[in-house]
Amino acid sequence: MRITRTVFRRYLRVALVGLLILLALLLGRWLEQNGWLLAAYRGLENLDRPAAAVLFVVFYILAVLLLLPAWPLAVAGGAWFGLGWGFVLCTIAANLSASLAFLLARGLGRGSVERFLKHRPAWQHWDSALGRSGWRLVALLRLSPAIPFNLQNYLYGLTAIRFWPCAAASFLAMMPGTFLYVYLGYWGRWTWAGATTEQRSLGEWFLFGLGLAATVLVTIYLGRLARQALQQHIPPQSPAPSPSAGSSSG
């Protein structure tokens, strides 16, 4: 069978995408086993505040693109920079990394997906539906932990969802989870400081614990609402008609 140049380029692009994903997984696994978060923490400790903030955002983006878990970085951001700046920096980093992963997947893999769907009308229908109103599904999936955050970033780039609706839905829907992890990091730093240097009053402990509990409950509640909405958003598949039913109708 003779392979044309177009077919060769198509297979080459698919192989390249697969190789990049494999390398990212291997590098991410290696970094995870070699204490990447502890090494980053020690590096940031020696920098001034603005430089540490910029380096933190860059490191966060690279970690997400390499499919490393993002939540430890959000927790670390709360511990390093406090609740306010930690939330701002983690929100910026999470959205930039999500956008970059989306654009990478869109540029490298979307063409292959379109060719795959060309002769599959049923799948093409779902892809078109995602393009029209996919921002709702993006928001629900961001709130629900059904699909890991890092995989979602690449997945949306392969679908027909437009960039700006996807980015806006992600920006809003990722806020509760980001705030929870940043709050956990801030809580840990606050607790450690209170146990070692400062004496916290009972009222301070109560208010801080109440805020943490409220944040956790709101995040869990939003996740449950998102899961319920996802079940309603995706209709069940109708059973295919049996051959006997088709023959008796005539």
C-alpha positions, 0 to 999 in steps of 0.5 A: 500500500502506497502511503501519500505525503498527506497520510504520512504527515498525519501519522507523523503528527499523531506519533509526535503528540503521543510521544510528547504525552509519553515524555510529559508523563515520564518526566512528571513521574520522575519529578514526583519521585524526586521531591519536586515540590520540596526543591521548589520550596527551597528555591523560592525561600531564597528569593524576594517576593516579586521574583518568587511570585513570578517563578511560582507562576512559571513553575505552576504552568510547567507542572500543569503542562507536564501533567503533574498534580496541581493541588499541591502547588495551590496549597503551597501558594497559600502557605508561601504568599498568604490567602489573598496573594496566594489565591490571585497567583494560583488563579493566574497560573491555573488559567494560563496553564489551562489556556496553553494546554488548550492551544497546544492540543488545538494546534497539534491534535484538532486536525486529526480529530476532525478527520476522525469524525468526518465519517462518524456522524454520531460523534460529529453531532456531539462534537458540534454540540460541544462547539455550540454550548460546550462552555456549560459542560466545561463549567460543570466538569471544572466543578466536578472531579470527574476528569482530572484538571490537567487532562481536561485542559488538553481534552477541550483543545481537541473538541470543537469548543471555542477558546474564549467561552472555554477560558471564561467558564474555566476561570469562573468554575476553577475559583472554588477549588483553587480557593479551597486549596489555597485556604488549606495552605494558609491554614497550615502556615497559620496553625504552624506559626501559632504553635511555634511563635504566636499565641492564638486566642480561642476566638481566632481558632474558632473563626479560622476553623469556621472559615475553613469548614465553610469553604470545604462544605461549599466546594463539596456542595458545588461539586455535587450540584455539578455532578447532578447537572452533568447527569441531566446534561448528557442524555441516555443513549436510546436503544437501537431498534431490533431487526424484528421490529423493523421487519414487522413494520412493513 
